[in-house]
Amino acid sequence: MYRASKHFLEKGMQGAKWHKGLLAFMLVSLAACLHAQVPSVTLTCKEKLVQVGRPFEIELSVRHPERMVVVFPDTAADFKPYEVETGKPIPTSTDEGRSEDIKIYKLYTWEIDSLQHLQFPVGYITANGDTERVLSNIVDVEFLPSIVGYSDTLKVKIIDTLAVIREPINWVAWGIIFTVCGILIVAGVLVFSKPLRKMLRRAKIEREWRKHLAQLEAIKGHTADQAIYYAGLNKVWRGYFDRHWSLALGSMTTTELREGLLSLQAIDDTDRNALLKLSQAADMVLYADRVQPEQQAVAFWNEVHRIMTKEYQRRKEAVEL
């Protein structure tokens, strides 16, 4: 009786171990499959030492499943304190269902820290059609000192002649002159400051409007290349409404833009909806590679021109208040 019970117990334990092993194998396989669907991003600095203000190259490599769509950062993206000068893509290479895309960027910065860090994001579209981001590894960039050294080439010259005696400075007279000049300057500022500020603000508003209008007119003829067209439209209107980039409209996704546009109290709900639709269409073109109707592209250009013109008129009227 005792031996039969013991044999039965050993069989049960062996069966439990077999089930645990199968469960562990399934979990590991599932984790490997999920990991294989996320692209791996590697960032490499191609120069050991770089100099402040001088361009240097970095290589951004993305390994991903063959049919996955990946999106590299645009050269117009904000990577402060770095400025992107150029971005050169390398043709895709594929091996056994895995592809590798590489893009070479030229960066430069005017920051003077001897050791700086760099990290790039890469977007990709999941099987469900969602847009996700994955970050690269962090690269330490070591900079050469801005001023390597200097040498004093001036020779000491000993003057052994007697100095010329000069009349003492009349500090009272100079004090009266400076006081009178100070009063005149203060009076001039009080009298002319408001008209002067208005004139400067008018000139600034006009410069900004002409600059962004020229950019908008330059985009008008590129409807055939929708990637450039939609990216340009988004950049122009976001730059005009966020002049100092304090709202970070340029880096917002469409989802974030729904909340970000609420801070622009000068535009109404109709204009907000038009700008959101433009951002959604740009996402379809840039990330899903879906061509939009040309008639719709022209309509978006007209909407952006109308909204920017209205904002330009509002700013001119606000100066005169």
SVG drawing of the C-alpha trace seen along z (x, -y; Angstrom):
<svg xmlns="http://www.w3.org/2000/svg" viewBox="-16 -123 81 125">
<polyline fill="none" stroke="black" stroke-width="0.4" points="0.0,0.0 2.8,-2.4 4.8,-1.6 1.7,-2.2 1.0,-5.6 4.6,-6.6 4.6,-5.6 1.5,-7.6 2.9,-10.7 6.1,-10.5 4.1,-10.3 2.1,-13.3 5.2,-15.4 6.7,-14.4 3.5,-15.5 3.6,-18.9 7.2,-19.5 6.3,-18.7 3.5,-21.3 5.7,-23.9 8.4,-23.4 5.8,-23.8 4.4,-27.0 7.9,-28.5 8.8,-27.6 5.5,-29.3 6.3,-32.4 9.8,-32.7 8.6,-32.2 5.9,-34.9 8.5,-37.3 10.8,-36.6 8.0,-37.2 7.0,-40.5 10.7,-41.6 11.1,-40.8 8.3,-43.2 10.0,-46.2 12.9,-47.7 16.3,-48.0 17.9,-51.4 21.7,-52.0 23.3,-55.4 27.0,-55.8 29.2,-58.9 31.7,-58.6 34.2,-60.9 36.0,-60.5 36.6,-64.2 34.6,-67.1 34.9,-70.8 32.3,-73.4 30.6,-74.9 32.1,-72.4 29.8,-69.7 30.3,-66.1 28.7,-62.9 26.5,-60.4 25.0,-57.2 21.5,-56.1 20.9,-52.4 17.5,-50.7 17.0,-46.9 13.3,-45.8 11.1,-43.2 11.1,-43.4 7.6,-44.8 7.6,-47.2 7.5,-51.0 10.0,-53.1 10.3,-56.8 13.7,-58.6 13.8,-62.0 13.4,-64.9 16.3,-67.3 13.9,-70.1 13.2,-68.4 14.3,-70.0 17.3,-68.3 18.6,-71.2 21.4,-71.9 22.3,-70.3 21.4,-71.7 20.9,-69.2 22.7,-70.3 22.0,-67.4 20.6,-63.9 21.6,-61.3 19.8,-57.9 21.6,-54.7 19.7,-52.1 17.9,-49.4 19.5,-46.0 17.4,-42.9 18.6,-39.5 16.3,-36.6 13.3,-38.7 15.1,-41.4 15.9,-44.8 18.4,-47.5 17.9,-51.2 20.7,-53.7 20.8,-57.4 23.9,-59.6 23.3,-63.0 25.6,-66.0 25.2,-67.9 26.8,-70.9 26.4,-72.8 27.6,-76.0 27.4,-74.6 30.8,-74.6 30.5,-71.6 33.4,-69.3 31.1,-66.2 27.6,-66.1 25.0,-63.4 23.0,-62.5 19.9,-60.3 17.6,-60.0 14.0,-58.8 12.7,-56.6 9.0,-56.1 7.4,-52.9 3.9,-51.7 2.6,-48.7 0.5,-45.9 -2.6,-47.7 -1.7,-50.9 -0.6,-52.8 2.5,-55.0 5.0,-54.2 8.5,-55.6 11.6,-53.8 14.7,-55.6 18.3,-54.9 21.1,-54.3 22.7,-57.3 26.0,-58.4 28.6,-60.5 30.1,-63.2 33.5,-64.5 34.3,-68.1 37.7,-69.7 38.1,-72.9 36.9,-76.1 40.2,-77.9 43.2,-75.5 45.7,-78.1 47.3,-81.4 50.7,-83.0 51.5,-86.6 53.7,-88.0 53.9,-91.6 57.2,-92.6 57.6,-94.8 58.6,-98.3 60.2,-100.4 59.5,-104.1 62.2,-106.1 61.1,-109.6 59.2,-112.0 55.4,-112.0 53.7,-115.2 51.8,-117.0 48.2,-117.6 45.5,-119.9 43.2,-118.2 39.8,-117.1 37.0,-119.5 34.6,-116.8 32.0,-119.5 31.6,-120.6 31.5,-117.0 28.9,-116.1 26.6,-118.9 27.0,-117.8 26.2,-114.2 23.2,-115.2 21.7,-117.4 22.3,-114.6 20.7,-112.1 17.6,-114.3 17.3,-114.8 17.6,-111.0 14.9,-110.2 12.6,-112.9 13.1,-111.6 12.4,-108.0 9.2,-109.1 7.9,-111.1 8.9,-108.8 9.0,-105.3 5.4,-104.4 5.4,-105.4 8.8,-103.9 7.7,-100.6 4.7,-100.6 6.8,-101.2 9.2,-98.4 6.4,-96.0 4.7,-96.9 8.0,-96.2 8.5,-92.9 5.0,-91.7 5.5,-92.7 8.8,-90.8 7.4,-87.7 4.4,-87.8 6.4,-88.2 8.8,-85.4 6.1,-82.9 4.0,-83.9 7.0,-83.4 7.5,-79.9 3.8,-79.2 4.0,-80.4 7.1,-78.2 5.2,-75.1 2.2,-75.7 3.7,-74.2 4.8,-70.9 1.5,-69.1 3.0,-66.2 5.5,-65.4 3.1,-65.1 5.7,-64.2 7.4,-67.6 4.0,-69.4 2.3,-68.3 5.4,-68.5 6.0,-72.0 2.4,-73.1 2.6,-71.9 6.0,-73.6 4.8,-77.0 1.6,-77.4 3.1,-76.0 6.1,-78.3 3.9,-81.3 1.7,-80.7 4.5,-79.6 7.1,-82.3 9.4,-81.6 8.7,-77.8 7.5,-78.3 4.4,-76.1 6.5,-73.4 3.8,-73.0 6.5,-71.9 7.2,-68.7 3.6,-67.8 1.8,-64.7 -1.8,-65.0 -3.0,-63.7 -1.0,-66.3 -2.1,-69.0 -5.7,-68.6 -4.7,-70.0 -2.0,-72.3 -4.4,-74.2 -6.6,-75.1 -3.8,-77.5 -4.2,-79.5 -7.2,-81.6 -7.0,-83.8 -8.3,-81.0 -11.9,-79.6 -13.1,-76.0 -13.5,-76.0 -9.8,-76.9 -8.7,-74.3 -10.6,-71.5 -9.1,-72.5 -5.5,-72.4 -6.2,-69.1 -7.4,-67.6 -4.3,-68.8 -2.1,-67.2 -4.0,-63.9 -3.6,-64.0 0.1,-64.6 0.4,-61.6 -1.2,-59.4 1.2,-60.6 4.4,-60.7 3.9,-57.6 1.4,-55.4 2.5,-56.3 -1.1,-56.9 -1.6,-59.4 -4.2,-62.1 -6.4,-63.6 -4.8,-66.6 -8.0,-68.6 -7.8,-68.1 -4.1,-69.2 -5.1,-72.5 -7.9,-73.0 -5.5,-72.6 -3.2,-75.2 -6.1,-77.7 -7.2,-77.0 -3.7,-77.6 -3.4,-80.8 -6.8,-82.0 -6.0,-81.2 -2.5,-82.8 -4.0,-86.0 -6.5,-86.3 -3.8,-86.0 -1.7,-88.6 -4.7,-91.1 -5.3,-90.4 -1.6,-91.2 -1.7,-94.4 -4.9,-95.6 -3.4,-94.6 -0.4,-96.9 -2.6,-99.9 -4.5,-99.3"/>
</svg>
